[in-house]
Amino acid sequence: MDGLMTFCHDARKGRYIGSHWPNHVRASALLDQSLLWAGGVKVLEVRINGVAGRFILDTGASYTAVFRDAAERFKRAATQRVIESSTANEIIQAPVSYGQLEVGRQKLDRAAVLLLPRRKEQRPTDGLLGMNFLDNYDWQTPQWENRLILRGYSNKQ
């Protein structure tokens, strides 16, 4: 069987599925983004309001988040909205900001971005790319490859 066997999320159906995409579908994907390994996590370039940063691909995170020490560089200021968020170690109250998220050519306007305190382990990253971005696409991370494949829909508001 030619093609690419992957684990992916189908945004239209709202569920995770095993999938076999034939080679011709893989070639027509809207975005095929390389991922880097850094400290045991997958990292990619994400732009917030046009400013590039290094973000951990975190499929366990409900929201995209920026560490507070990077928030100023991304021109992010907290609104009055606060979201309770679970981290690996605790539950926190995280202030919310909004902005345009971009991965490659894929954009999401008015996306919620949580402002998180800096983690104790100082990884060279600016934040986390979470499911509030990924859920707008059919996405894949092929098991043995360092790639994120996004097949997009219209830019949701």
Secondary structure by P-SEA (a helix, b strand, c coil): ccbbbbbbbcccccccccccccaaaaaacccbbbbbbcccbbbbbbbcccbbbbbcccccccbbbbccccccccccccccccccccccccccbbbbbbbbbbcccccccbbbbbbbccccccccccccccaaaaaaccccccccccbbbbbcccccc
